[in-house]
Amino acid sequence: MVDAPLRLPLRIDALPIEGRRTFLRLDLNVPLDGGKVADDTRISASLPTIRHAMDRGARIVVASHLGRPGGKPDPKASLEAVGIRLAELIGQEIILTDEPAGDGARKVVGDLREGQVVLLENLRFDPGEEEDDEGYARELLRFAEVYVNDAFGAAHRAHASVSALPRMVPAAMRGMGLLMEREVTALGRLLGPVERPYVAILGGAKVSDKMGVIENLLGRVDAICVGGAMANTFLAAKGVEVGRSKIEKDKLHLARDILAKAHARDVPILLPSDVVVAAGPDSSDSQVVGVDRVPAEAMALDVGPRSVALFRERIVRAKTIFWNGPMGFFEKEPFAAGTLGVARAASDATAFSVVGGGDSIAAIHRTGLAAKFSHLSTGGGASLEFLEGKKLPGIEALR
């Protein structure tokens, strides 16, 4: 299958940002713990674009959402802790506005000097953000002589700062940041001609979350390895009794349909042959059993060692790999081995490898093998929709 070349929006280095108010839409939606940033991965990923704008003397207005405050101010969802950490990383003071838009924010932005950075308060403190409201977008437009989207993790959301706002900025004054470009370029390679074998590894909780991407990948990949709770639904669709394991009963017919389509295309879908079972995720008493031997009162919470070996055989021979989703209940140590085993297998392959999803990336970092992967995507949901073939609002608005 040969696809048309991906037409990319303008990059930040092609935009005239010198001395201009440059609106950087970033994805700073990071976990907080005790009022401090618990994981600054997304903040660090945005630094190249921020520093690029600083070096060129832009008047930088950083904007992001954080959590789901429900369209109203919520101190627990304030970007204050994010601003403190960002200031530490760039080695420069950052001013946080009291609101995402309004007279106070306009005054702070109006006083910006070249190379300075202002951080707008959480965009979702206004209901207009998630409603893609043009009125709210016009308020934000006051801060944007130039618009740059570097928030790939939010690119699949038709929200005001992602979709409506950039369309109000002249085409020659809007584009993508350096992180967005890396994401689109890496994921775009997976939609074009690739070196084979091409193996997809899919895990996580729900078949429904990945139905579209599986359908699209069936016409591209040579094999799909399925783990996580979604594997339970596929096993149940084949008539396997999986005890109390989490399954999507209302999606069994869709799982059967996918299995039939894969068979018709001669694309093997590899399911676990053994699993780690326990009474529940908090149980310390686990055992490995064959998938046809899951006790009625137990739950499958990880793929077993034979399954890891089965997946590994395919993965290490791959020349192209896409991985999204853990192989088990990765948060708990007794059920992390499957995900870690797949991470090691993928790192051992001489392949162009793209990984999306927080748990998968966390597993890679735990193994210390991050440098052996071609690209770690910051956008789990966005990467899935991109590979599903959907047009992402945040990218389309830049074209």
GULO-148608 format. One record per residue (C-alpha): x, y, z; residue in one letter. Coordinates in steps of 0.02 Angstrom, whole numbers, plus 50000, padded with zeros to 5 digits. Layout:
<recs>
XYZa...
</recs>
This chain:
<recs>
500005000050000m500775016649945v500095032750020d500275050749964a501695059950051p501165068450211l500955087150185r501645095650339l501145112750408p502465126450422l503775123950558r504155136850690i505835140650609d504895146250453a503805158550550l504255176950583p504215176250772i505575189150811e504855202550924g503085196050901r501845189151027r502035170650993t500675159351064f501415142351105l500035129551132r500935116051231l500405100051317d500895103051499l499545091351566n500685082951693v500315073551854p500425083452016l500815076652188d500705087552342g500695103452239g502255098652141k502535091151969v502705072251990a503305068751812d504015082651701d504185072151542t502945082551444r503705098851506i505435093151453s504785087851283a504215105751251s505875113951297l506675113851122p505225124051052t505215136151199i507095138751189r506995141151001h505725155151027a506765162851167m508345162751062d507455171850921r506775185451034g504945181051026a503735187651158r503175170651217i501425166451279v501345148351338v499625140351351a499055123151406s497655113751493h497855103451651l496615090251706g494735092251694r494205107251799p492495107751717g492565124851637g492845134551799k494335139551906p494965125752020d496525128552128p496935109952115k497085111751926a498125127651927s499675128351818l500665136651958e501705120951996a501995118451809v502605136351793g503815133951937i504555118251860r504635125951686l505555141151755a506825129451837e507105120151673l507345135551564i508295145251696g507195160551682q505755168351777e504015164451711i502495175151749i500855165651778l499255175151741t497775174351860d496615168851719e496785161551545p496035177051463a495355193951517g496015210951567d497305204551691g498075192351567a498075205651430r499015217651542k500355204651582v500555199651400v500595217851346g502105220851457d503095206151384l504845209851321r505805199951190e506335182951254g505175183751405q503895170151443v502135171751511v501125156351560l499245158251545l498235150051682e497365133551638n496425135751474l495045124351536r494585136551675f493445143751541d492065132651468p492425139851296g494015129551281e493215112451271e491715119451176e492875125851037d492025142551063d492485156050937e492185169851064g493465162251182y494645159351037a494525177850993r495005182351171e496545171351153l496895178950982l497385195051071r498945185551129f499385178050959a500225187750822e501025170950783v500265154050831y501275138150861v500515121450910n501735109750996d500405100051091a500265083850993f499455075551144g497965087451122a497955087950931a496465076050922h495395088051023r494315100850933a494565113751069h494665132651053a496555134351077s496875119550962v495595121550822s494665138250820a496115149650868l497405144650735p496115146650597r495975164950647m497845167750624v498495171050446p499185155250363a500945162650353a500915165850541m500405148750606r501315132250614g501955117950719m503295116750851g504805105350850l503965091750954l502405091650845m503495089950691e504415074850765r502765066650811e501945069250642v503495063950546t503775048050647a501965042450648l501785047450466g503145034950421r502025021150489l500655026050366l501785025050214g502905011750139p503865003350281v505234990550298e504534973450340r504104963650441p502974976750521y502314971450692v501024980550798a500944977550986i499294982651065l498794981751248g497814991351376g496074989151444a494834991351301k494624983951128v493444998451092s494855011151114d495875002750979k494554996050860m494855009150727g496755007850730v496674988750722i495554989950568e496775001850484n498324992050534l497624975750462l498004982450289g499784987150336r500564975550465v501224957850456d500684953050632a499814960250786i500264955050964c498824958151085v498984958751274g498214967851420g496384966651467a495904968851284m496644951551252a495334944551372n493954951051258t494754942751107f494964926451202l493164926951261a492624930351081a493464913951035k492494904751170g493884904151302v493284905051482e494274918851568v493524918451743g493244935551819r494454944051699s493944960951634k493094959451464i491974970551358e490454959451334k489624971751217d491154971551103k491304952651080l490494953550909h491744966850855l493194956350916a492544941450816r492394952850664d494204958550682i494814940650701l493864935850543a494564950450444k496324946550503a496114928350450h495474933850279a496994945150257r498184931750323d498754943450462v499064933450622p498364940950782i499414933350921l498464931351085l499184925751252p499434907151277s499684909051465d499234922551591v499634928051767v498054926551873v497564932452047a496004936652145a496244955052101g497534968452063p497964970752247d498254952352277s500024946452317s499574928252280d499734925552091s500074910751978q500384907251794v499094896551704v498644892351525g497284903551452v496094888651455d496434885651640r495934902351718v495034898451882p493224904351887a493574915952034e495214923251964a495694937551848m497014937551712a498124952451754l499664950051644d500264939351501v501324924551554g503124919851510p502614908451365r501614922851291s503094934651308v504184921851218a502854919951081l502764938851057f504644940651066r504904928550922e503914940250809r504524956650882i506404953850873v506294949750687r505284965450648a505994979950549k504544991550594t503644991750763i502175001350834f501744998451017w500315005751118n499704999251285g500374988251426p500264969251427m499514968651601g499074978151758f500754986751746f500514997851898e500704982852015k502404974152022e501734956052014p500924960151847f502284970551762a503394956751692a502434954851530g502564973351486t504404973851534l504744958251431g503934965851278v504934981851305a506554971951305r506034962151150a505624978151055a507274985951108s508214970751042d507454972450868a508414981650733t506884991550686a506085008550664f505085008250826s503725020150885v502945018751057v501395028051118g500475027551284g501085032151457g501225014651529d502195007951380s503415022351389i503555020551578a504045002351552a505385007351429i506105019951551h506095006751688r507154995351580t508365009551544g508195006051358l507335022051298a508805026751186a508565010851084k506845016351021f506625027650870s505215038150940h504255039051105l502615047951069s501915060451195t500145057651134g499305040951169g497545044951107g498175056650971a499395043750904s498015030650893l496845042350800e498265047550684f498635029350641l496785025950624e496875037850476g495845051550557k496195069850525k496705077950688l495915095150718p497515102450788g498495097850631i497145102050505e496945119550580a498775123150539l498695118650356r
</recs>
